[in-house]
Amino acid sequence: MLKTCAAHRPRTFAARLDSRTESTPVARQLLRAYLAALPTGDRYRDTAELLLGELFANAVQHTDAPTDRLIEIRFSLTADRLRLEVHDAGTGRPSLHTPTPDDEHGRGVLLINELAEKWGCCPRAGGVGKFVWALIAPTSSPTSTLLTV
C-alpha cells in the first residue's frame, strides 16, 4: 500500500566545502538551490544568504584549525523557521562586540545578532570544533529584509 504525505518538505541538507573564501559563494549557491525547493523559500532567501555568507566567512577567517579541514554547512526548515549551521574544527567562538566607525571588519556577528531570530554556538559531537547556528523567520515578502535593514 502506497502512503502519501500531506505536505512534503526537503530534509536537512548538508555539504562539506573547502575552508577557503572562494567557497563562500558555493555555500550561498547551495542555499539558493535548497530554498528554491521550498514553496516559501523566497521568504528566507535574502536574510539567509547574507547570514550564511557571514557565518561561512567567519569560519574561514577566524579558525585555528589546519587549512585542510573542511567546513560543513547544514540547512533545515522546522515549522516556519530556517536553521542554518556552519561547522568547523576551530576552537574559537564568535563574540558580539560593537565595532568603531573606522573599523573595516568585525560586523559579521553584529549582523547575525540583528537579523537572526536566535543564534548560538555549540561544541561539535566528538569534541572537535564547534558549530554556529542561526534561526531565520520568514519575511512578509522576498525583498522586505533588504528594504528595512
Secondary structure, DSSP 8 states (H G I E B T S, - for coil): -----SS-----EEEEE-SSGGGHHHHHHHHHHHHHTSTTGGGTHHHHHHHHHHHHHHHHHT--S-TT--EEEEEEEETTEEEEEEEES-----------TT-SS--HHHHHHHHSSEEEEEE-TTSSSEEEEEEE---SSTTHHHHH-
